[in-house]
Amino acid sequence: MDPVLILYLNEGSGTTAYDRSGLNNHGTIYNPIWVQKWIDWFLYFDGQSDYVLIPDNDSINPLKEMTILMWVYPVTDMYGGGTWTCLRKGNNQYLIEPGDVGTNYWAFGVNIGGTFYRVDTTSALPINQWIQIGGRFSSSLGRIDIIVNGSVNNTRSVSGTIQRQSGGLYLGKWGGEIFKGYIGEVLMFSRYLPDDQIKFFANIFRGELRKPPSF
């Protein structure tokens, strides 16, 4: 399936988030707190100074196709453009973030030829529970999709390829934009996963046939 990043974020201690894709896209953990819930460990982002940074390299810069899937557990209402983020590469090469168009709405966006295109969820998503949020892009199909819990929630037509930008991949914070809650897993693929595989991954957590545990 061409994974370029597999972060389970379950190490339980230390300052390294290990990539299991085989491409060594390990992240450095800055300030998030390790929290144990049942048998699992999670990183809690406090909405202030917590983030994970994966250094820039060719493998996290897919330009013609990509898919990102994340398990997130937001713990506060999120609203207001330029306030919140969850995952962001470069300035706005690609991102997943909440809050811009309405409280607890989420967006996936990519930069194509210097213009930023985004697609937003059709409604607000819940807080204080796990959500699998994601996005995918295909230059050949000419579309970007936002994905919620294994289904395409909304789509937008686009034309062109992603414009590469310098800078690493940030989780939980970028500049003054923040996220408050838990990030349980991040998967990235260098291709546009078909619907059946998107649905499959909605029932997989950290490589096992299960959902994240309830808090």
Disulfide bonds with the S-S distance in Angstrom:
none
